[in-house]
């Protein structure tokens, strides 16, 4: 046994395992040095126990099994345990084997201890796992705290893992969404998908450490969610391709919405700033420009990029900088600045601006300041204009001839100009603040009673009070002035009242003038008799009196006979004296209740209110004629005049003003037509004649519109040579019933009504056209003569009308002859001569018709450029028997020969007349002896006969 013990000790000493013998009391004997290494904390000289080798917890777990080995009930035991906490080795493998015999006795088990490498590795792995788990827990807590969704993508397998949080971001539960790559992509907004791939490619190409993309994804309920995708390759394949990509998904809807709202707010703010007509900008503490609105940039001519970061000196220029620097420094010291400047804009225009520097206070200090500038050019100029206008107004109000007083809304004087001071007797400094009624003491001119000032009424009713002409102003000295005034409130644009203004002037002279003007408006300036206006009023009063009392009255229309000869021969001043003398005699013959009125020219009207019967009126007019017939001694001349009078009686001849005057006028014209110097009463026969005349005018107008007129033509011949010298166009009118109307009947009416002008134009155009037609059909010229009325001849456009008719017909001017009468030439010989000269320059022929029956004058014949004189039929009719007619005809022929003017005799009806005129030297003739007037279509046949064997027989 001794040998066995020695052998064990020797073997144990050589072994790398820890060996020893374990007694039942837990003590280890014969422990080798290897075993002692597992208990470095035990004194090497001290006995070694099993508890020094093992962790108490592990020893306790295997203590029962170890006792079984010691008592031999279990042969072997092996287990892994932790070393004593004080030992450096962490894990050991413990083996116990029962020993049956041992020399010392009492020993029962062989103890073998060795380091457990596997367990150490496991422990290390477990430690690592614990670390990893702790780190994973930390990451999980961080991710869960950030509320990001996790995803893990394996590109080679096209598989992807998403966390429940990832699903929750899009409204899905953990089991509701099977994550696939395609499914993920389908949730991305179509507009955002193209932006994802380029970012991933940049990351895979190692251009970025990671990639991220902000985009929209469709929520489970259909709306779009803004998310921030972050990703990074977490594992690479050997060929350099991504094996695994890991990342997060975060809901950034609120952030994006906030950014969009912020962006919209900024855009709105910028839009508002740009819309502001003023300049807005910002300068930092170093006076560098940071931003400005569009107006700011436009004003200084720089783009935002060019202006950003520029020193304010470079923006506004050195001169302006020097002027404004003190304000800038004050603004940077926290003091708001307001000031005005005049400057020149980029277009070179001088502008005026109101500047404000507003400090940007942060943390109690100014970090910069806002610049605001408003263009006040319009206001500045308006203020200048206002100042100028005020000066103009002050100077004007102090210079005008009217008095001007302004008041406040309560009627207290605020301004009084010098004229008003003079008229009221109040000086400006004493009048200010006084009541307008105290300064202006007004009374009614008619009644003399005090009257309220119109300005107070204007202020009360807030309306303009018109001019008053019946006010009297009494000044402080008691002097009275007749005034006219007007008053008006002065209102602001918003309708509130500023005060009122009173304008007045002295109308003492104006009132006297108004009375005079009223008299002149109702009286004739030459005779001072009532004029047409006053006469009408007097007749209306007489009519009213007749309707009340039944008392008749008479209206007498008077016209001086041949008054024009007085003006023409003695001059208008003599004519005026004659009219005044006649007016005086008329007034002497009438009663005070009667009215003598001059209507104009040489016409007078008498209103006889006291004469009741026609006999009374006739007796009065007889006396009146005797008085008026007495000679008048005027300007060394003795004149005798006569009157034509027409009388209308009320109510027999009319019961209104116009009818009575019209009928009296008609009766007067009847008296003139009957030979003048007569008196005619209006009658029903005269009325019928007037009405017939009116009807004729209407028929003339209708006939002109309907083209009912025709032209007949009467040949003019040379009886000596048997030649046709022309034709005269004569107007004819046949009524629808076939009755012909004599030219002597309708031509005067056409002249009086003015219809002769369009009718004469038609005759002129028709005659020219017919002459041109004959020229073409007969292959020879046929001159045509047209009678011209006096009214037509005096029209300013007459010469142009003649030219137009010739051009329209394409007729040579020398084939047209215009026949005029002496009466057309005498009233205004100079104008007539000029008109005839223009016609001669046009090329037409001119003749004087009915020569010898008018106001013939050799001087006129010398003055007027005429081609022919036509001897009136009145002198031709008895030329074969009356020596006086022979003398007249012979004299006219001699005048024509002397003045080289052709002479033609009208109204030839017998061969004896033809022979007598040939003997007197007048071969040109016209009359029924040769041909009556014929329609145009018969002229050609007549011309053929006249030139044939039966020529000269008409």
Helices and strands as residue ranges (DSSP letters): H 2-14, E 18-23, E 27-29, H 33-36, G 37-39, E 48-49, G 50-52, H 56-70, E 76-82, E 91-98, E 107-115, H 117-146, E 149-154, E 159-162, H 164-169, H 181-187, H 190-204, E 211-218, E 224-236, E 242-251, H 253-275, E 279-284, E 289-292, H 294-300, H 304-307, H 312-316, H 318-332, E 337-344, E 350-362, E 365-375, H 377-399, E 403-407, E 413-416, H 418-424, H 428-431, H 436-439, E 441-444, H 454-461, E 465-474, E 480-491, E 497-506, H 508-522, H 532-549, E 553-560, H 563-570, H 572-589, E 595-600, E 603-608, H 614-629, E 632-634, E 637-639, E 643-650, H 657-673, E 679-681, H 684-706, E 709-718, E 723-734, E 740-741, H 743-753, H 756-778, E 784-787, H 790-793, H 798-809, G 813-815, E 816-821, H 822-826, H 829-842, E 845-851, H 858-863, E 868-871, H 873-876, H 883-899, E 902-906, H 911-920, E 924-926, E 934-935, H 936-946
